[in-house]
Amino acid sequence: MWKSTWLLLSLLMILAACGEDKKSEEPATDVPIRPTEIRLPITPGIRPFDDLEVAHSNFYLSPDGTHGWIVLEIRNNNPFHVTNYEVTVSLLDENNLEIETFAASTPFLKIPAGYSLPFVIDFSVPQGYTNFMAQVEMDTEYNPSSQALTAEFDLPYTIDPVTSLELPLTVTGTITNDRPNDLITPVIVVALYDESGAIISVAGATSKASFAAGETVPFQATFSTLPTTLLGEIRVVSAGYWFESD
């Protein structure tokens, strides 16, 4: 009798153990299954859109390879001024796969028709970096504050003689507001070109927060590094803004 009872208990224990194994083998239903991310190669280079042309471009790396600069001249070939535009840069690895993408900012709110603006993008070089893709396009988002501003470009300027190319290089001069309106949020950018006419560096200049009509004010731009000391030409691009009255 006791043997039959022992056999029955043993059989029940085996069946219970098998049931637990089956339960443990069942897949969890509360964990979502995520699709595999597919990364496609990106063609390196510069992509201008919407009749925004990259007239000149150069790329430089610091001697230690930790910092990079992309220097551009963006030309507006549209028959109208461009208010909203954006430059995005994708840093690529040796297989042209994206490592990092970021948007570059610009101090100029508008680009007049047929006008070229210098532009610099600097970044820390990530591990595995090999190449880049820069994309220039108009932003379709409406910005009413920038639409209400009238831009005045090509303000007359003077540049003081550069007596030394030792770094940091400082460029000084003056800007004159020869327009009938007081200008707010003035933007002054100094662009350096080498002896062949290639753009090599761009720096924003410091000056006053506003220019009264007829006022001449000093400016100063500092370049902490240069890819070459064969300096050719220095150009100043400036703009000031005023609000149109209703």
TAWO-V273581 format. One record per run of one state. SS is the DSSP state (hx for helix, st for strand, lp for the rest). FROM is the first residue (numbers start at 1). LEN is the number of residues. If there is no record, write none. Layout:
ss->SS from->FROM len->LEN
ss->SS from->FROM len->LEN
//
This chain:
ss->lp from->1 len->1
ss->hx from->2 len->24
ss->lp from->26 len->19
ss->st from->45 len->4
ss->lp from->49 len->3
ss->st from->52 len->10
ss->lp from->62 len->5
ss->st from->67 len->10
ss->lp from->77 len->5
ss->st from->82 len->1
ss->lp from->83 len->2
ss->st from->85 len->8
ss->lp from->93 len->5
ss->st from->98 len->7
ss->lp from->105 len->6
ss->st from->111 len->1
ss->lp from->112 len->4
ss->st from->116 len->9
ss->lp from->125 len->6
ss->st from->131 len->8
ss->lp from->139 len->5
ss->hx from->144 len->4
ss->lp from->148 len->1
ss->st from->149 len->5
ss->lp from->154 len->3
ss->st from->157 len->3
ss->lp from->160 len->9
ss->st from->169 len->8
ss->lp from->177 len->6
ss->st from->183 len->12
ss->lp from->195 len->4
ss->st from->199 len->8
ss->lp from->207 len->3
ss->st from->210 len->2
ss->lp from->212 len->4
ss->st from->216 len->8
ss->lp from->224 len->7
ss->st from->231 len->13
ss->lp from->244 len->3
//
